[in-house]
Amino acid sequence: MTVGSPRETRSTPDIASRKKSLFASTIGNVLEWYEWSAYAVFAPFIAAAMFSQSDPVSALLSTLAVFAVGFLMRPLGGIVFGRIADKKGRKFVLVTTMLMMAAGSLLIGIMPTYGAIGAWASVLLLLARVMQGFAHGGESATAYSYVGEIAPPNRRGMWGSVAFVAIFGGSALAYTVGGVITSTLSESAVGQWGWRIPFLLGAVLALFALYLRKNMDESDVFDSEQNKVTQAPIARKTVVKAIVLMIGMTSGITAAHYTWTSYVSTFAITQRGMDPDTAYWMLVIAQLIALVSLPFFGRLSDSIGRRPMLAAFAVLMFVLQIPLTMMISTQWWTLLLPSTVALLVIAVPASILSSTLSESFPTRLRTQAIGFAYSFSVAVFGGTAPYLNQLFLGLDLGWVFGVYIMFLAAMTGVACFFMRETKGIRLEDV
């Protein structure tokens, strides 16, 4: 048992103040996911600008590999910023990570091309994505903790759904910007300079998000834990078990999510010959439909529990992954229909990801535990999904990736079987 000195007591935020803080966290999260997703949206153009074009397939694979490297930095960022958030507070980290993401976006927006400085362009791109991945790991973990802690216990599923509203919203915004740019500019203009616009726009919009986040309330659950004179010891084995279950639980969700948001447009364009403009807009529509469904699924979980939602996803994604992928051709509806169905299936567990993660760990370790478990799963299973998909397609083994997604969906189902139901619990009692 450790003894610490109590901190200054702050007044507990009322429901109106909590909603303002929820809004500020969500807006910042939307912009961070926009900046993160913009890279995937413009991957074919970034490949042409930042890598040698002697082998276009290799250039695209290199671009997707840099995308994956950014994800591999997320566990480290989740652990480092998670520890800071558990010591200094959630608000401090949410402001810091916003600044880092904006800086990385600005760097991508202004860096010279391969034609200007050679391989150094690829190095600069890698450094920018490493910085963004490090910040993103801390942002995601802290946002999940923060939203879970400020939410009313009997509405935590619905409130927590905004975490993935931000993810879908940021991704949809990136695809909207992509659609506008490819519709307005010629393909050569997009390849020369148009692809830089979304990154520069993200850096500017980050200033607005920073203003909102500076006025957020700190989590009263965090403050209450910090003010305790005596703190009960934490069973480390229980935390380790929860981390393993959360990694398994999120593996299928994150792999499916990045397949159907970050890669499917590239697949439709490069493998099926779909017009880039059409592909971007179809993904925008599909993601907006899924986004609208999230609060409803979150509210449903407050009634029936988290585990039934996870089990439903595992079964549906296992059955539908390969048939939905096979539908995609050059026609617009062959991307819109399967993407909409897939993203609605993904929205079922995505709506409760924040609440489930925050309900699985004690306050003193919550953010760093989430930071490792979630970021590790996203890095290993999510960030590598676009690269693996492209790699298997290049080997004429596209079906293998479909089986891979089915296997990870089954992992989610297995983890769900061993998880306890957590809906409605008080986070102070975890």
N, C-alpha and C positions, 0 to 999 in steps of 0.2 A: 504494500500500500504506500503510495507516495503522498507527500504533503506539500501543498503549494499555497501561496498567499492569494487571497481573494482579490479579484479585480474590481474596478469601479462598476457598480451596478447601473445598467441602462434600463430605461423604461421599455416595457414590452410593446412592440409595434401593434397598432390596431389593424383591423382587416383592410381598411382603405390604404394604409401605409404599406401593408404587405403586398397588395395588388400593384401599387406603384413600383415596388421593388421587383416584383415578378415581371412587370412590363420592361423595366430597365435591363434586367438580366436577359430577357428574351430577345430584345432588340439587338443587344450586343452579340448575343449568340447567333442570331440570324446573319449579321454582318460577318462574323468570323467564319461561319459555314459557307457564306457566299464567296469569301476570299479563297477558302479552301477548295470549293467546288469549281471555281472559275478555271483552275489549272486543268482539271479533268475535261471540262467543256471545250477548252481550246487546245487540248493535247496534240491534235494533228498539226496545228499551226505552230505551236511551240517546238515541236519536233523539227519542223522545217527551218525554224529560225535559230535554234540553239545547238543543233547537232549537224554533223556532216551528212550531206544528202547523197553520198556515193551509194548508200544502201538505205532507201526510205523505210523499209521494214525494221531494220536495225535502229534507225533513228526514232521510230515510234516506240519500239521496245525500250530504248534508253530513256525516253520521256516518261514512260510508265514505270520504269525502274526508279527514277527520281521520285515519282509519286509515291512508290512503296517505301523508299528510304525516309521520306517525311513521316510516314506512319510508324516506321521503326523507332523514331525518336519520341513517339508519344508515350510509351511506358516510362521512359526516363523523365520526361516532362511531368507526367502524372505523379510520379513518386516525389520528385523535387518540389513541385508546386503544391502537391497534396500535403506534404509535410509542413510547408509554409502556411497553407490555409488552415491546417489543424493547430498551428501555433499562433499565427498573427491574425487570422480571420479570413472569411470567404471573400469579403469585399475587396481587400487589398490585392488578392490574386486575380480577381476578375478584371480589375483595372490594369494590372501589369501585363497580363496575357493579351489584352486588347491592344495595348501599345506594340507588343512584339509582333502580333499578326499583321498590324498595319504597316510596320516597318518592312516586313518580309514582302508584303504585297507591293509596296512602293519600289523596292529593289527590283522585283520582277518586271515592274512596269517601265523602268528606265534603263535596265542593263543593256549593254551592247550585244549584238548578235554574233553567231559563229563566224559569219563572213567578215566581221570587223576585228575581232580579237581571237579568233580560233577557239581552241579547247577551253580557254579561260571563261568563255560564255557558259559552257556546260558546268564549269566549277562554280561560278557565281549562282547559277540556277540551283545547283545542289545545295549550296550554303543557305540560300533563301528558304528552300523547302525544309532544310534541317531546322532552321530557326522557327519556322511556322509549325512544324511538327512538334517541337519541344513545347512551344506555347500552347498548341492545341490540346496536347495531353493534359496540361494543367487546367485549361479552360473547361474542357468537358467534365472532368472529375469534379471540379469545384462547382460548376453550374448544377450538376446532378445533386450534389450535397446540399447546395444552397436552396434550390427549389423544393427539395424534399423537406428541408428543415423549416421553411417559412409557411408551408402548406398546412391547412387544417387536417388532422389525422383522417377524418372520414371523407375527405376530398383530395387526398394526396395523389390518387391515380389520375384524376382529372387535371389537377394543377401540374402534376409531373409530366403530363402529356405535352406541355408547351416546350419541353426540352427537345422533343423530336419535331414539334411544329417548327422550331427554329432550324432544325437540320433540313427538313423538307423545304421550308421557306427560303433558306439560304441557297439551297441547291436550285430551287425553282427560279429564284431571282437571277442566279448565275446563267441558267439556261434562257431566261427571258432576255437578259442583256446579250447573250450569244445570238439569240434569234434576231434581235433588233440590229445588231452589228452585221450579221451575215445577210440580212435582208436589205440593209441600207448601202453597204459597201460592196465593191466587187471582190471576188475571191483573191485577186492579187493584192488589193489594198488591205484586206484582212490579214493576209500573210505578211505584208511588209510592216504595217504599224497598227492595224485595227485590233489585233489580239491584245495589245497593251492596255486598251481602254478600260476593261473591267478591273484590272489590277490598280490602276490609278484612281478609278472611281471608288474602289473599296478603301483605299488609304484615306481619301477625303471624307467618306461617310463615317469612318471610324471616329472622327472628332465628335460627331453628334452622339455616338454610342458612349464615348468617354464622359461626356457631360451628364448623360443619364445615370451612368454607373457611379459617378462620384456622389450622387445624392441617394444611393440605396441605403436601406437599413442593414445593419449587421444581423446575422441569424441569431435569434434569441436562444435557440437550442445550443448554439456554440457558446454564447455568453454565459448561459446557465452552467455549462460544463466547466468553463474557465473559472467561474466564481466559487466552485466547490472547494471547501477547505481540505476535505479528504476525498480521495477518489479510489473506488474499488478496483482491484487488479483485474486485468483483462485476460481471459483464457485464450492464449495465443493459438492453440490447436483449433479452437472454434473459428477464429478469424481466418486461419489458413484453409480450413475446410470451406468456409464461405467464399474465399477467393477462388478456389478451384471450381466450385459450383458456378460462380458468376462468369468465369472464363468459358466454361462449357455452355452456359446458358446464352451468352452473347455471341458465341462463335457463329452459329447459323444465322442469327439476325444480322450481324454486321457484314458477313460475306454476301448474303442475299441483297442487303441494302446497297452495297457498293457495286454489285453487279448490275442492279437495275436502276441505278442513278448515275454513277460515275463512268460506267463502261458501255452500257447498252447503246448509247448514241454512237460511240466510236465503232462498235460492232456493226450497227446498221449502215453506217457510212462506208467503212472500209471493207466489210465482208459481204454486204448485201447491195451496195451501190445506191443507197438512199441519199437523196439530196440533203446536205447538211442543214439547210434552213428548215426543211420539213422535220428532220430528226429532232432538232432542238425544240421546236414548238410542240411536238407530240409529247416530249418528256416534260415540258412545262405543264401541259394540261394534266397529264397523269399524276404528277407530283402535287399539283394543287388539289386534285380530287382526294388523294391520300391525306394531304394536310388537313382538309376539312373533317375527315373521319376521325382524326386522332383524339380530340376531346371526348367524343362519344365512346370510343373504345376505352379511354381512360376512366370515364364515369362508370362504364359497365364493370370494369375491374374493381371499383369501389363497392360494387354490389355482389359480384360472384367470386371475386378473388383474382389473384395474379396467376396462379398455376393453370387454371383452365384456358386462359388467354395464350400462355406459352405453349401448351399442348396443342391447341388449335393451329397455331402457326407451324409447329413441327410437322404435323400431318399434312397440312395443305401445301407447304413448300416442297415437301418430299414428293408429293404426287404431281405437282404442277410445273416444277422447274424446267424439265426438258420439253414437254409439250408447248409451253409458252415461248421458249426460245426458238423452237422450230417454226413458229408462226411468222417470224419476222422476214420480210422481203422488201421490195422497193416501194410498195404501196403504203401510204401514210397510216391507214387503219391497222396494218399488221404490226406496227410499233405501238400505236396508241392503246389498242385493246390488251395485248399481253402485259404491257408496262403498267397499265392501270390495275389490272387484276393482281399482278405480282406486288405492286406497291401497297394495295389495300391489304393483302395478306401480311406484308411486312409491317404495316401500320398497327396490326393487332398487338404484337409484343412490343413494338417500338413505343407505343403510347404509355406503357408501364415500365419502361426501362429505368427511368429516373427514380420512380417510387420504389421499385424492386431493389435497385442497388442501394439506395439510401436506407432502406429498411433492413439491410443485411449486415450492417457494420455499426459498431459503437461510435459515438460522437468523436471521441478522442483520436480515433484512427480512421474515421469514415472517409475523408477525402483522399488520403494517401492509399487506402485499401482500394477504393473505387478507381483511383488513378492508375494503380498497377493492373488490377483485374480487367477493367474495361479497355484501357489503352493497349495492354498486351494482346487482348483478344482482337481488337480492331487492327493492330499492327500485323499480327500473324495471319489473321483470316480475312480482314477487310481490305487493308492496304495492298495486299498482294493479289487480290482477286482480279483486277484489270490486267495485270501483268501475266498471271497464270492463264487467263482466258485467251489472251493474244498468243501466248507461247504455245498452248495446245492447238490452237487454230493453225498456227504456222507449221506444226507437225502433222497436220491433218487428223488431229485427235480431239476435235471440238467436243465430242460427246463426253470425254473424260471429265471436263470441267462441270458439266451438268451432274454427273455422278458425285463429284466432289461436293457440290452444293447440297445434294440430297444427303450425303453422309453428315455434313455439318448440321443440317436441320435435324437429323436424328440425334446428334449430340445435344442439341437444345432440348429435345424431348427427354433424353436420359437425365440431364441435369434437373429438369423440371420435376421428374419423378422423385428425386432425392431432396428437393427443396421443401422447406416448411412454408405454409401459408402465412403471409405477413400483412395482409390488408388491415388497415385501421389501427395498427399498433402505435404506441407512443415511442418516438425515437429516443427519448430519455431512458426507456426501459430496455433498449437493445444491448 
